[in-house]
Amino acid sequence: MFYTNASYLKLFTIDLHNSPPKKRKRSITRMDNIFARTPNMPKIKIILNEFGQPIGENYRQFSSAIGVLVRQTLSVGCSDWRLVDVEKKDQVWDTLKVFFLFNSLDLDC
């Protein structure tokens, strides 16, 4: 039996115009706004409190940049930061110092 009915053919066609839009998937954080900076651009200022902890308006960018560098430089298989090779930690720190300028908070007002 051969069907030529248009309603029968409509059952097997895909309506491309009314299909739901594809959701944008989460991608890898790269922090291009920081790591694509050129040497002639000013460094991002980070204020450190009396305990050496970053505070102020740029501390979130700084902590995200640390995460990106650690994921790029170190193995995710290491279960403890204390077991990471000191040279690898220094490499991450030296890279951070290229993009960030650190100032201690002066509390002796």
PLY file of the C-alpha trace (Angstrom):
ply
format ascii 1.0
element vertex 109
property float x
property float y
property float z
element edge 108
property int vertex1
property int vertex2
end_header
0.00 0.00 0.00
1.45 3.37 -1.03
0.26 6.52 0.74
0.30 9.85 -1.05
-1.70 11.64 1.58
0.03 14.86 2.71
-1.01 14.34 6.33
0.79 10.99 6.37
4.02 12.57 5.07
3.76 15.34 7.64
4.21 12.79 10.43
7.74 12.03 9.26
8.99 15.53 8.56
10.98 17.54 11.04
9.93 21.06 11.72
13.25 22.91 11.83
11.72 26.31 12.38
9.96 25.45 15.63
12.63 23.27 17.24
13.83 24.46 20.65
17.13 26.38 20.66
20.20 24.46 21.76
21.38 25.29 25.24
24.82 26.79 25.54
27.05 24.42 27.46
29.47 25.54 30.11
32.98 26.02 28.79
36.43 26.14 30.30
37.26 29.33 32.19
40.24 30.93 30.46
40.29 34.45 31.93
41.29 36.03 28.60
40.66 39.47 30.07
43.68 38.87 32.31
46.00 36.48 30.48
45.72 38.27 27.12
47.06 41.50 28.61
50.14 42.92 26.94
53.25 43.98 28.90
52.57 47.67 28.26
49.18 47.45 30.01
49.11 48.31 33.71
48.98 45.45 36.19
45.79 44.72 38.09
46.16 45.96 41.67
45.49 43.54 44.51
45.30 44.78 48.08
46.42 42.37 50.80
45.18 42.59 54.37
47.38 42.13 57.45
47.20 38.34 57.00
48.35 38.46 53.36
44.87 37.69 52.06
43.60 39.49 48.94
40.78 41.97 49.57
39.17 44.77 47.62
37.53 44.99 44.25
39.87 42.68 42.29
40.22 39.78 44.69
37.67 37.64 42.79
39.57 38.04 39.52
42.76 37.12 41.33
41.32 33.95 42.87
39.83 32.89 39.52
43.19 33.48 37.82
44.87 31.25 40.42
42.38 28.50 39.65
42.94 28.78 35.90
46.73 28.68 36.26
46.65 25.75 38.65
44.44 23.75 36.29
46.73 24.57 33.36
50.00 23.89 35.19
49.37 21.12 37.70
47.91 17.65 37.51
44.41 17.18 38.85
45.55 13.82 40.23
47.35 15.42 43.15
45.15 15.13 46.22
47.09 17.50 48.50
48.56 20.94 47.72
51.45 20.23 50.11
52.58 17.36 47.86
52.91 19.60 44.78
56.47 20.29 43.66
57.72 23.67 44.90
59.01 24.55 41.43
55.50 24.17 39.99
54.08 26.40 42.72
56.76 28.99 41.99
55.91 28.83 38.29
52.26 29.65 39.06
53.29 32.47 41.41
55.74 33.99 38.89
53.04 33.98 36.22
50.61 35.72 38.57
53.15 38.44 39.35
53.30 39.32 35.65
49.62 40.35 35.65
49.00 41.50 39.22
50.55 44.16 41.45
50.37 43.43 45.18
50.05 46.15 47.83
49.79 45.55 51.55
47.06 47.35 53.40
48.63 50.02 55.59
46.77 49.94 58.91
49.10 52.39 60.71
46.85 55.43 60.15
0 1
1 2
2 3
3 4
4 5
5 6
6 7
7 8
8 9
9 10
10 11
11 12
12 13
13 14
14 15
15 16
16 17
17 18
18 19
19 20
20 21
21 22
22 23
23 24
24 25
25 26
26 27
27 28
28 29
29 30
30 31
31 32
32 33
33 34
34 35
35 36
36 37
37 38
38 39
39 40
40 41
41 42
42 43
43 44
44 45
45 46
46 47
47 48
48 49
49 50
50 51
51 52
52 53
53 54
54 55
55 56
56 57
57 58
58 59
59 60
60 61
61 62
62 63
63 64
64 65
65 66
66 67
67 68
68 69
69 70
70 71
71 72
72 73
73 74
74 75
75 76
76 77
77 78
78 79
79 80
80 81
81 82
82 83
83 84
84 85
85 86
86 87
87 88
88 89
89 90
90 91
91 92
92 93
93 94
94 95
95 96
96 97
97 98
98 99
99 100
100 101
101 102
102 103
103 104
104 105
105 106
106 107
107 108
